Amino acid sequence: MGMKCVQCNTDNNLRDRTINSGRCKNCNHPFVFDPTTITDQKVAFTDPFFKNAIADISSQNMLFFTPKQFLYLMDKRLKNRTSSNLWKWILGYLVQSFFIVIFGGMFISSIFSDAAGFLIVWTVLNIIWIWVFFANSKSTEQSVRNRRINATNLQTSGIIILVTGISGSLIFNYFPGYIAASALGLFSYWLSISQKNRQQITGEIFLVNQAQSDEWLQRWQTVNGALEKLLPAPRQEALPASIDPEISAYSFDRAIICDSDQIAQFLIANNVHFENNCAILSISGYPQSIFDTVIEMLRRNADLKVYALHDANPAGVSLVHKLRTSPNWFANQAVTIFDLGISPRQILETRDMFMQQSQTMAQSARQLPDAVRQGLTAEELAWLDAGNFVELESFTPQRLLRVVNYGLAQSGDPQSNDGLILAGGAAYGGGYVFVSDSFG
């Protein structure tokens, strides 16, 4: 298997890499990942594959990213390598079916009648195809995209079975073939519709875990140098930072409050606070060194707009309620809050989000305050109570920043913006709450 060196772009086959002890035959640069040495081919990849992933997630080294964002990207790309092209599958199915049915039918016909032999082989072959597509369409190890492709393949196979089976049965005037084709084709088509409708309630699991992804990043940096845009774990500094009194005398017109330190750090690292002249904090008090000072600055502004950015999980859907009612935040203040986070409703209405399931999340959902649960639809509550959740870090840096910038931009005149829904009036804690109609 050939693999190009990321240093000089020279192609090295397996013999070259073996002779040179895992180094490039041209420039002697070490290879970090060799797919021939990995037993699980689902997670086998090359150095160029890994390098391209780093370049893409950082937008060619322009954007900072978190380790978990990189995990999500690698997981998605490793899964999508196994996705199938519909027309390629149809051609393979027809060719394979032709030869298997002809030769297998001739063999079975020596035991049964000619027509029965061909029908048995044809039926067994299609049952195998249907089972493979059905299993992949509900597998939690498959991405939403791959599950949907397999559900579509189920639908396509049902149509092919109906057309070829019924046509062949009519040509040869064989009634049992007509019954078998009708039953199999309609069953496959019904399964496809059923699986497509289940995509929004079927969870997904990682092919790799965070520890493995972190180990890959560490190995890469040991050989190829530190990744400038890879963010470390957020650090809480106990000692307050000194802020010029002239600066602290002013306030911000806008503030983004995140439900995680990682997202707050991500936004700050990518200069969202400078570009939009807004404060960025996390609900847990990050960055701790300036948190108290910034909160006091925010409370001085009677026209403050607050933007809540959160995951779709119990803690996330509670973020606006906490900001509105907690004395540590904006209780008894007429603050306008814009909910820019992911809501269960948005997930149920969209596609391609990496949705996970957890019993811990299910327990937390059932313990949500009544005020929060009353603000959710029955479908959203059922989704949360089942333990489903989606994380902001499942989105690439570029897309997440686009969501935040778009949310800030559309809040200029919220009353006339069709993309914002008024969720709470002045009676709700003395301010307004607007919810974004979509995410991204």
C-alpha positions, 0 to 999 in steps of 0.5 A, a space after each residue: 500500500 502506497 502512502 505519501 510523505 507529508 514532508 516531501 510528498 514522495 510516495 512510499 510503498 510498504 516495502 519502502 517504509 519497511 526497509 527505512 524503518 517507518 521513514 520516508 525513503 526520500 527525506 527520512 521523515 517519520 510516518 506517524 500512522 501506517 494503516 497496515 499496522 492497525 488491526 481494526 481497519 475501521 480506524 486505519 488511516 494515513 498521515 495525509 488523511 490526518 493532516 487534511 483533517 487538521 487543515 480542514 478543522 482549522 480552516 488552513 490554520 486560521 481557526 482555533 479548535 477544541 480536542 472534542 471538535 477534532 474527535 467529532 471530525 475524525 469520527 465522521 470522516 472515518 465513518 463516511 469512508 464506508 458510505 456507498 454510492 447508490 448507482 454503484 450499488 445498483 449496478 453491483 446488485 444487478 450484476 451480482 444477482 444475474 450471475 448468482 441467480 443463473 448459476 445458483 439456480 441451475 444448481 438448485 434446479 437439480 433438486 427442485 423444479 427449474 422455476 422453483 430453483 431460480 426462485 429460491 436462489 433469488 429470494 435468499 439473495 434478496 433477503 440477505 441484501 435487505 437484512 444488510 441494509 436494514 442492519 446498517 440503517 439502524 446501527 449506532 456505529 453508522 453516521 446519520 448520513 450512512 444510516 439514511 443512505 442504507 434506508 434509501 438502499 432498502 427503498 431502492 432494493 424494494 423497487 428493483 425487487 418489485 420490477 424485476 420479480 413481477 416482470 420475470 414472473 409474468 414473462 414465465 407465467 410463474 405465480 409463486 414468483 409473483 407472490 414472492 416478489 410482491 411480498 419481498 419488494 413491499 416489505 423492503 419498501 416499508 422497512 425503508 420508510 420505517 427506518 427513515 422516520 427513526 433517524 431522528 430518534 436513533 442515537 450514535 456512538 463514536 468509532 473512537 474515544 476521546 483518549 484515543 483521539 488525544 493520543 493521535 494528536 500527541 503522536 502527530 505533534 511529537 513528529 510534526 511539531 505543535 499544533 498552534 490552533 489546538 486549544 488546551 483544556 480551559 484553566 481556571 485562575 483563582 487570582 483575579 486579573 487587574 483591569 484598568 479602572 477606566 475600562 471597567 467603568 464602561 460596559 458591554 452592550 452584549 454578552 454571550 453566556 455559554 453552558 461550557 468552559 470549552 465553548 467560551 474558551 473557543 469563542 474567545 480564542 477566535 476573537 468573537 469578543 473583539 469582532 462583536 464588542 461583547 463579553 463572553 463568559 461561561 455559566 460556571 464562571 469562566 474566565 474566573 480571573 475577570 468574571 466578577 468584574 465583567 458581571 458588574 460591568 454587564 449589570 450597569 447596562 440597562 440595554 444589555 442583550 444576552 445570548 445563551 449558547 448551549 448544547 441540546 441537553 437538560 443543562 442546556 435547555 435550562 440555561 435561559 431559565 438560570 440566567 433569568 432567575 439566578 441572583 448570580 446572573 440577571 434575576 429581577 433585571 429587564 434583560 433581553 435574552 436570545 437563545 442561540 443554542 441547540 434546541 430539541 425542536 431544531 434537532 427533530 426538524 433537521 438532519 445530520 446531527 450527531 445525536 447521543 443517548 445517555 441514562 445520565 441525561 435521561 435522569 437529568 431531564 426528568 429532574 428539570 424545573 417545572 418552569 423549564 418543562 412547561 416551555 417545551 413541547 411534548 415531543 421535545 420532552 420525550 426526546 430529552 426524557 429518552 436521554 438524547 443529547 447533541 453537543 455544540 462541539 459536534 459542529 466544526 469551528 467554521 460552522 459554529 462561528 457562523 451560527 454565533 455571528 448570524 445570531 448576533 446579526 439577526 438580533 438587531 431588530 428581533 421583533 421584525 425578524 422571522 428567524 426569531 420567536 418570542 418565547 417570553 414576554 415582559 411578565 417573564 422575569 421582567 424581560 424578553 426571551 427570543 429563540 432562534 428558529 434554526 441552528 446554523 
